[in-house]
Amino acid sequence: MKHLPLFDKLPKFASFLDLLQKHFFTVPFLAVCNTLTLLLLGGLSLYAKLKNQGDGVERLFSDPFNSWFPYEGILTGVSEVLWCIPVAICAFTFGVLRQKEPRSRSAIFLFFSALLLAVFFLDDRFRMTLILSRLGISTKLIYLCYGSAVLLYGFKFWRYIKTTPYLPLVAAFLLFAISRLEDILNSRSLGVHAMLEDGTKLLALLNLALYFWHVCDREVWRHLQQNQEP
């Protein structure tokens, strides 16, 4: 009987699948996130095929770009990157700290910091306030809820915040307040409006990123030093 090389490769392929499965399920939520994303993309593809809405699906992935003004929106993109930095490092540092001291003040502070900033980021990126206002919910009421959340956050964690170089954090929230106030007042001058709304937000995000970078760096080093102690 003629020898078939394909059968020699089957055991290697099976071991490769076992290795792939082992690595795939090593990282928490990796399988779940990939499966949900594939289901979402598959659902969109099926919808586009059945409803002939390929152009609508394409718009979901389109990049905002103006060939006449390639710099258009560049600072908005920078702001979105800066939004992600404190959320990511707070969530990561909380994950590190919770392994040994899940109920420590720093771990809880970083968890709620990541949660609060993530809500603000989602609102800013997906225009949630604008969507809710078009559904009949007052913009002032939404901002009142956000302001109350910030005050509650500050009141709850003020003792911990005082142990950190908190000036950038306070400055960031004040700048956010100016940005939201200008959004309500809506100045007639486009340049003034852009600087007071988006310029202050960019400066606020820069201060937030630097503040949480410093705090998280300090907490990670403290955690490592504690683990090295006999």
C-alpha positions in Angstrom: 0.0 0.0 0.0 1.3 3.4 -1.0 2.4 5.6 1.9 0.4 8.8 2.2 2.4 11.7 3.8 -0.8 13.4 4.8 -1.4 10.8 7.5 2.0 11.5 9.0 1.0 15.2 9.5 -2.3 14.5 11.2 -0.7 13.7 14.7 1.4 16.9 14.4 -1.7 18.9 13.4 -3.6 17.4 16.4 -0.8 18.4 18.8 -0.8 21.8 17.3 -4.5 22.2 17.9 -4.0 21.0 21.5 -1.2 23.6 22.0 -3.3 26.3 20.4 -6.3 25.4 22.7 -4.0 25.5 25.7 -2.7 28.9 25.0 -6.1 30.2 23.9 -7.8 29.4 27.2 -4.8 30.4 29.3 -5.7 34.1 29.1 -9.0 34.9 30.9 -11.9 36.0 28.7 -9.8 35.5 25.5 -12.1 32.8 24.2 -15.3 34.7 25.3 -14.2 38.0 23.7 -13.1 36.4 20.5 -16.3 34.4 20.2 -18.6 37.4 20.9 -16.7 39.5 18.4 -16.9 36.8 15.7 -20.6 36.4 16.4 -21.1 40.2 16.0 -19.1 40.3 12.8 -20.9 37.3 11.5 -24.3 38.8 12.3 -23.4 42.1 10.6 -22.2 40.1 7.5 -25.4 38.1 7.4 -27.5 41.3 7.8 -25.6 43.0 5.0 -26.1 40.0 2.7 -29.8 39.6 3.4 -30.7 43.3 3.4 -28.2 44.4 0.8 -26.7 46.8 3.3 -23.0 46.4 2.6 -22.5 50.1 2.3 -24.1 50.6 5.8 -21.7 48.0 7.3 -18.8 49.7 5.6 -19.6 53.0 7.3 -19.2 51.3 10.6 -15.5 50.8 9.8 -14.9 54.0 7.8 -12.2 56.4 8.9 -13.0 60.1 9.2 -10.5 61.7 6.8 -10.6 64.8 4.7 -8.1 64.8 1.9 -8.2 68.6 1.6 -7.5 69.1 5.4 -5.5 66.0 6.5 -5.0 67.6 9.9 -8.7 67.8 10.5 -9.7 66.1 13.8 -6.1 65.3 14.8 -6.4 66.8 18.3 -9.6 64.9 18.7 -7.7 61.7 18.0 -5.1 62.7 20.5 -7.8 63.3 23.1 -9.2 59.8 22.5 -5.8 58.2 22.9 -5.3 60.2 26.2 -8.8 59.0 27.3 -7.7 55.4 27.0 -4.4 55.7 28.9 -5.7 56.3 32.5 -8.6 53.8 32.0 -6.2 51.1 30.8 -3.4 51.7 33.4 -6.0 52.0 36.3 -7.6 48.7 35.3 -4.3 47.0 34.8 -2.9 48.2 38.2 -6.1 47.2 39.9 -5.7 43.7 38.4 -2.1 43.6 39.8 -3.1 44.8 43.3 -6.1 42.6 43.8 -4.0 39.5 43.6 -2.7 40.2 47.1 -4.8 43.0 48.6 -8.1 43.3 46.7 -9.8 45.4 49.4 -7.0 47.9 49.9 -7.8 51.6 49.5 -5.5 52.0 46.5 -7.1 49.0 44.7 -10.6 50.2 45.3 -9.6 53.8 44.3 -8.1 52.6 41.0 -11.1 50.3 40.3 -13.6 53.2 40.6 -11.3 55.6 38.8 -11.2 53.2 35.8 -15.0 52.8 36.0 -15.7 56.5 36.2 -13.3 57.4 33.4 -14.6 54.6 31.2 -18.1 56.0 31.5 -16.9 59.5 30.6 -14.9 58.1 27.7 -17.8 56.1 26.3 -20.0 59.2 26.6 -17.5 61.3 24.8 -16.6 58.8 22.1 -20.1 57.6 21.3 -21.9 60.9 21.9 -24.2 59.3 24.6 -25.2 62.7 26.0 -26.2 63.9 22.6 -28.2 60.7 21.9 -30.0 61.0 25.3 -30.8 64.7 24.8 -32.4 63.8 21.4 -34.5 61.3 23.3 -35.9 64.1 25.5 -33.6 63.9 28.5 -32.3 67.3 29.6 -28.6 67.9 29.0 -28.3 69.8 32.2 -29.8 66.8 34.1 -27.1 64.5 32.5 -24.3 66.9 33.5 -25.8 67.1 37.0 -25.6 63.4 37.3 -22.0 63.4 36.1 -21.1 66.2 38.5 -22.7 64.4 41.4 -20.7 61.2 40.5 -17.5 63.2 40.5 -18.3 64.8 43.9 -19.2 61.5 45.4 -16.0 60.0 44.0 -13.9 62.9 45.5 -15.7 62.6 48.8 -15.2 58.9 49.0 -11.5 58.8 48.1 -10.3 62.2 49.4 -8.2 60.6 52.2 -6.3 58.5 49.6 -6.1 61.3 47.1 -4.4 63.6 49.7 -1.6 61.1 49.9 -0.9 61.6 46.1 0.2 64.7 44.1 -3.4 65.5 43.5 -3.1 68.9 41.8 -3.3 67.4 38.2 -6.4 65.5 39.2 -8.2 68.5 40.6 -7.1 70.6 37.6 -8.4 68.0 35.2 -11.9 67.9 36.7 -12.0 71.8 36.8 -11.0 71.8 33.1 -13.7 69.2 32.4 -16.2 71.5 34.1 -15.2 74.4 31.9 -15.4 72.3 28.8 -19.0 71.1 29.7 -20.0 74.6 30.6 -18.9 75.9 27.2 -20.8 73.1 25.6 -24.0 74.4 27.3 -23.3 78.1 26.6 -22.2 77.5 23.0 -20.1 80.6 22.2 -20.6 82.2 18.8 -16.9 82.3 17.9 -15.8 79.0 16.5 -12.2 79.5 17.6 -13.2 80.4 21.2 -15.7 77.6 21.3 -13.1 75.1 20.2 -10.5 76.2 22.7 -12.9 76.4 25.6 -14.6 73.1 24.9 -12.0 70.9 23.2 -8.8 72.7 24.2 -9.6 72.5 27.9 -10.7 68.8 27.5 -7.3 68.0 25.9 -5.4 69.7 28.7 -7.6 67.9 31.3 -6.9 64.5 29.7 -3.2 65.2 29.6 -3.3 65.9 33.4 -5.4 62.8 34.0 -3.0 60.6 32.1 0.1 62.0 33.9 -1.6 61.8 37.3 -2.7 58.2 37.0 0.5 57.1 35.4 2.4 58.4 38.4 -0.1 56.9 41.0 -0.2 53.5 39.2 3.6 53.4 38.9 4.0 54.1 42.6 1.4 51.4 43.5 3.0 48.8 41.3 6.5 49.4 42.8 5.0 49.2 46.3 3.3 45.9 45.4 6.6 44.5 44.0 8.6 45.6 47.1 6.0 43.9 49.4 6.3 40.7 47.5 10.1 40.8 47.8 10.0 41.1 51.6 10.7 37.8 53.4 
